[in-house]
Amino acid sequence: MGISKVCILGGTGFVGRHLANRLCSSGITCIIPSRNPQRHRQLSLAGRAQLVAYDPADSKQLASLITGCDAVINLVGILNELGANQRFQEAHVALADRVVEACKAAGVNRLLHMSALHANEANGPSTYLKTKGEAENRTHTLGQPQLRVTSFRPSIIFGPDDSFFNRFAGLLQSIPGPFPLACPEARFAPVYVGDVAEAFARTLDDRQSWGQHYELCGPRVLTLKQLVEYTAKCLGKPKLIIGLSQRLSALQARMLGMLPGKPMSYDNYLSLQVPSVCNDDGLARLGIEPTDIDAVVPYFLGQKGERGRLLELRKRC
């Protein structure tokens, strides 16, 4: 088919930035829509990345935007609802429908879709997993027969600018004394953002991936408590992690869900009741060797811990 120009929805986000760099380095032009292009000018410096102003609610604008593209990649997703413009149904399902409609209107026949591990429209325990599952199902079914769709279901994604290890690092450094942790036995198989970007890149022009769903996991399964303890170790900041019971975990989630920015919500708590572990090795199917957290996390968290120690020394002086 030959792919030379791609539109990446959600291209200014964590995965999007890494994917845009990966595709641009291969000579592919990336159109990256954004409500505020001026905030992400560093992306346009990648050479073949082009930032454009975009209103997600405008279906006609989207069709115009992707006209001339060989493929569209939808990475948009939210972990928590934050106001009228960031609802699960709108961000996941309604947008997915608009993307499919826009692709058909613009004559684009290749679509890659970011879902979530164990997304399930019928039986997902949380609204997040239910709407992710519905969006994935609708993208595959409504796109037929014109659209060739591939979807991806990653576990928690890590990397230098992630919102998982970095968030816990910030909490560990700011909360004095023992660290109370909700859902300590929740299980994850953290997958490296570079491997996720590689999975998208390899399937972009691969006929064998049409209609496929790829689960993406790293090489190790760890509990949330183990991951937080690992974070503390990388920071060089020993910390007592106290795992909360299910009842206290639910209570903490409800309380944190009332704070600005929702550090955690009850819907997050419900999502954590399903192990974020792959049943099928999508990276192996794509010939990608998974990257272990040991190869990446100690380096960027070690730098963060060193900065914290230097700041503390300056305060003492």
C-alpha positions in Angstrom: 0.0 0.0 0.0 2.8 2.4 0.9 2.4 4.8 3.8 3.9 8.3 3.5 1.4 10.6 5.4 -0.4 9.8 8.7 -2.7 11.7 11.0 -2.2 11.0 14.7 -5.1 11.9 17.0 -3.7 12.3 20.4 -0.3 12.9 18.9 0.7 15.5 21.5 0.2 12.9 24.4 2.7 10.5 25.9 2.5 7.7 23.4 1.8 10.1 20.6 5.0 12.0 20.9 7.1 8.8 20.9 5.1 7.4 17.9 5.4 10.6 15.9 9.2 10.6 16.4 9.3 6.9 15.4 7.3 7.5 12.2 9.0 10.8 11.3 12.4 9.1 11.6 11.2 6.6 9.0 10.3 9.4 6.5 6.6 9.5 7.2 4.9 12.9 7.5 2.7 13.1 10.7 -0.2 15.5 10.9 -0.9 16.1 14.6 -4.1 17.9 15.4 -4.3 19.9 18.7 -6.6 22.4 20.4 -3.5 24.4 21.2 -0.8 23.8 18.6 1.4 26.6 20.1 1.8 24.6 23.3 3.5 21.7 21.4 5.8 23.5 19.0 8.7 21.2 19.9 6.9 18.4 18.0 7.0 20.3 14.8 10.8 20.5 15.2 10.9 16.7 14.6 11.0 17.6 10.9 8.1 15.8 9.3 5.6 16.5 12.2 3.0 19.2 11.3 0.8 20.6 14.1 -2.6 21.9 13.1 -5.4 23.5 15.1 -8.4 21.2 15.6 -11.8 21.1 17.3 -12.5 17.4 18.2 -16.3 18.1 18.1 -16.2 19.2 14.4 -16.7 16.1 12.2 -16.4 18.0 9.0 -13.1 19.6 10.1 -11.7 16.2 10.9 -12.6 14.8 7.4 -11.0 17.8 5.8 -7.9 17.4 8.1 -7.3 13.8 7.2 -7.9 14.1 3.4 -4.8 13.1 1.6 -3.5 10.9 4.5 -2.7 7.3 3.9 -3.7 6.3 7.5 -5.2 7.6 10.7 -4.1 6.7 14.2 -6.5 7.3 17.1 -4.6 7.4 20.4 -7.2 9.5 22.3 -8.2 8.3 25.8 -8.8 9.6 29.3 -8.3 7.8 32.6 -10.8 10.0 34.5 -13.7 12.2 33.7 -12.8 15.9 34.2 -15.7 18.1 33.2 -18.2 18.2 30.4 -15.6 18.0 27.6 -13.8 15.0 29.1 -16.4 12.3 29.6 -15.7 8.6 28.9 -18.5 8.3 26.4 -17.4 11.4 24.4 -13.7 10.8 24.5 -13.8 7.1 23.7 -17.0 6.1 21.9 -18.3 9.3 20.3 -14.9 10.3 19.0 -14.2 6.8 17.6 -17.5 7.0 15.7 -16.5 10.4 14.3 -13.1 9.1 13.3 -14.6 6.2 11.3 -17.1 8.5 9.6 -14.3 11.0 8.8 -12.1 8.2 7.3 -14.9 7.1 5.1 -15.7 10.6 4.0 -12.1 11.4 3.2 -11.4 8.1 1.5 -8.8 6.9 4.1 -8.9 3.1 4.4 -6.3 2.4 7.1 -7.0 3.0 10.8 -5.0 2.1 13.9 -6.9 2.3 17.2 -5.6 2.5 20.8 -7.8 0.5 23.1 -6.9 -0.9 26.6 -6.0 -4.2 28.1 -9.2 -6.1 29.0 -11.5 -3.5 27.6 -14.9 -5.1 27.6 -18.1 -3.4 26.4 -20.4 -6.0 28.1 -18.5 -7.0 31.3 -15.9 -4.3 32.0 -16.0 -3.5 35.8 -15.4 0.2 35.2 -16.9 2.8 32.9 -13.4 3.3 31.5 -13.0 -0.3 30.4 -16.6 -0.5 29.1 -16.3 2.5 26.9 -12.9 1.5 25.7 -14.4 -1.8 24.8 -17.4 -0.2 23.0 -15.1 2.1 21.1 -12.9 -0.7 19.9 -15.9 -2.9 18.9 -17.5 0.0 17.0 -14.3 1.0 15.2 -13.9 -2.5 13.9 -17.5 -3.1 13.0 -18.6 0.3 11.7 -15.5 0.6 9.6 -16.3 -2.4 7.4 -15.9 -3.0 4.6 -13.9 0.1 3.6 -11.7 0.5 6.7 -8.8 -1.8 7.5 -8.6 -1.6 11.3 -6.0 -2.8 13.8 -6.4 -2.2 17.5 -3.9 -2.4 20.4 -4.5 -3.2 24.1 -1.6 -2.3 26.2 -1.0 -2.8 29.9 0.4 0.2 31.8 2.9 2.0 29.6 6.2 3.3 31.0 8.9 5.7 29.7 10.9 8.8 30.7 7.8 11.1 30.5 5.1 8.6 31.7 2.4 9.4 34.2 2.8 6.1 36.1 6.3 5.9 37.6 6.7 9.7 37.5 3.5 10.2 39.4 4.3 7.7 42.1 7.8 9.2 42.3 6.3 12.6 43.0 4.0 11.2 45.6 6.7 9.3 47.4 8.9 12.4 47.5 6.1 14.7 48.8 4.3 12.5 51.3 6.1 12.1 54.7 6.1 8.9 56.6 4.6 5.6 55.5 2.9 5.5 52.1 -0.7 4.2 52.1 -1.4 2.3 48.8 -4.8 1.3 47.4 -5.2 -2.0 45.6 -1.6 -3.2 46.4 -2.1 -6.6 44.9 -3.3 -5.3 41.5 -1.1 -6.8 38.8 0.5 -5.2 35.8 2.9 -6.2 33.0 4.4 -2.7 32.3 5.2 -2.2 28.6 7.8 0.2 27.3 6.4 3.2 25.2 9.1 2.5 22.6 7.8 -1.0 22.1 4.2 0.3 21.8 5.3 2.8 19.2 7.2 0.0 17.3 4.1 -2.1 17.3 2.1 0.7 15.7 4.9 1.3 13.2 5.2 -2.3 12.2 1.5 -2.9 11.6 0.9 0.4 9.7 1.6 -1.1 6.3 1.1 -4.8 7.2 -1.8 -6.6 5.5 -1.5 -9.4 8.0 -2.5 -7.1 10.8 -5.8 -6.0 9.3 -8.7 -6.8 11.7 -6.3 -7.9 14.4 -6.3 -7.0 18.1 -2.9 -7.0 19.8 -2.4 -7.2 23.5 0.9 -5.5 24.5 2.7 -6.4 27.7 6.2 -6.2 29.1 8.3 -9.3 30.1 7.4 -9.2 33.9 4.3 -9.2 35.9 4.4 -7.2 39.2 2.0 -6.1 41.8 1.3 -2.4 42.3 3.0 -2.6 45.7 6.1 -4.1 44.1 6.1 -1.4 41.4 5.8 1.4 44.0 8.6 -0.2 46.1 10.7 -0.4 42.9 10.0 3.3 42.3 11.2 4.2 45.8 14.4 2.1 45.3 15.2 3.8 42.0 14.8 7.2 43.7 17.1 6.1 46.5 14.3 6.9 49.0 13.4 3.9 51.2 9.8 4.0 52.0 7.4 1.9 54.0 4.5 1.0 51.7 1.3 0.1 53.5 -1.2 -1.8 51.4 -4.8 -0.9 52.1 -7.6 -3.4 52.4 -10.3 -3.5 49.6 -12.7 -1.5 51.8 -10.1 1.2 52.6 -8.9 1.2 49.0 -12.4 2.0 47.8 -12.7 4.7 50.4 -9.4 6.3 49.5 -10.4 6.2 45.8 -13.7 8.0 46.5 -11.9 10.6 48.6 -9.2 11.2 46.1 -11.8 11.4 43.3 -13.1 14.6 44.9 -9.8 16.4 44.8 -8.8 18.7 41.8 -7.3 16.6 39.0 -8.6 13.4 40.6 -5.3 11.7 41.5 -7.4 8.5 41.7 -11.1 7.8 41.3 -13.6 5.1 42.2 -13.7 4.2 38.5 -9.9 3.7 38.6 -10.4 1.4 41.6 -12.9 -0.7 39.7 -10.5 -0.9 36.7 -7.8 -2.3 39.1 -10.0 -5.2 40.0 -9.0 -6.8 36.6 -5.3 -7.9 36.3 -3.6 -5.8 33.6 -1.8 -8.9 32.3 -1.9 -10.2 28.7 -3.5 -13.5 27.7 -1.9 -13.2 24.2 1.7 -11.9 23.5 1.1 -9.3 20.8 4.7 -8.1 20.9 5.9 -11.6 20.1 3.4 -11.9 17.2 5.0 -8.7 15.8 8.6 -9.9 16.4 9.3 -7.3 19.0 11.5 -8.2 22.0 9.9 -6.5 25.1 11.9 -4.0 27.1 12.2 -4.6 30.8 11.7 -1.8 33.3 15.3 -2.3 34.5 16.5 -1.1 31.2 14.8 2.3 31.4 13.2 3.2 34.7 16.2 3.4 37.0 17.8 6.0 34.7 15.1 8.6 34.5 13.9 8.0 38.1 17.6 8.1 39.3 18.0 11.5 37.8 14.7 12.7 39.4 16.0 11.4 42.8 19.3 13.1 42.3 17.6 16.4 41.6 15.5 16.0 44.7 18.6 15.4 46.8 20.4 18.4 45.4 17.4 20.6 46.2 17.3 19.3 49.7 21.0 20.1 50.1 20.5 23.6 48.8 17.7 24.2 51.4 19.9 23.0 54.2 22.6 25.4 53.1 
